[in-house]
């Protein structure tokens, strides 16, 4: 695992621009000579077959809790205010794994 310091350079909550059947949070992280995306999306297509309505609701609740936690850590009210916030991004096998807001420097 590798950890890199950077900032959130863009944040979008809503429908995916290229795949409008996906809904959620998309963040772009950049640092000194690197950049990557953190994507937390759910399929909302009418044709998507869920094992149950409860499972679908559970996944949407988890998505909302993830966004709420990120906003609280960053001490902001909306995803647009995340831009510029310092982060530590974790990579595993050169792939995005997770990130955290550097609350200690806010």
N, C-alpha and C positions, 0 to 999 in steps of 0.2 A: 504494500500500500504506500502511496505517496500523497503528501499534502502540500498544496500550493496556496499562497496568499494572493488575493486579488480583490476585485470589486464586482458588484452587480452592474452590468452595463446596459441591460434592458430587462424589462419585466412586462409580461402580458398575462392577463387573466380573462378567460372567455373561450370563444371558439378558436381552434387552431386555424391559422390563415390558409394553410395548404390542404388541410384535411378537416373540413367543417363538421365532420361527424365526431370529432374529438373535442372535449371540453376540459379546461383546467388551467394550470399555472405553467408558464414557460419563462424560464430565467436564462439570461446569457451572462456568463462569468468571463472576465478577462483579467489577465495579469501581465507580468513582464515577459512578453514573447509567447503567450499562450491564450487560448480562449476555448470555451466549451459551453454546452447547454445543459441545464437541468430541467427536465420535463416531467410534469406530474399531470397526466391526462387520463380521462375516462371516456369510453365509447358511449355516445348518446344516440347512436343511430337507431331508428325505429326497427330496423332489421336485426339489431343485436339481440341474440338470445341469451338471456340471463337464466341461471339455474333457479332463481326465485327473485321476487320483487324485494324481499328482505336483503338479499345479497347485494342487489343493485343499490339500495338505500344505504347499506353499510359502507360500501365503497365510496359513495358520494359524501357521506359523513366524514370518513377518514380524510378525503381530499380537503374538505372544508376545515377540519381540525389542523391539517398540515399547514394550510394557508394562514389560519389564525395564529398558530405558534410562530411561524416566520415573522408575521407582522408584529407580534408582541415582542419577540427578541430584538427586532430592529427598532422598536419604539415608534412605529408609524401606524397610520390608519388605513392606507391603501397601497396596493402593489406598485403604483406609479412612484410612490415615495421610496421604494427599495433601491432605485437606481442610485449608484454611488456608494452604497453601503459596503463596508469592508467584509470580506468573507475568507474562510478557509475551506478550500475545495478538496475533497478526498477522491483520489483515483485508485482504481484497482485494475491491474493488467491494462493500463493506459486508457481505461474507460471511466467515465464519471460514475461515482458511487453515491456520494452525498456531499453536503456542505453544511456549514454553520455560519451564522452571523457572528462576527467578532465583537461580542457585546462588551468586552473589556476595553475597547477603544472608542466606543460610541460616546 
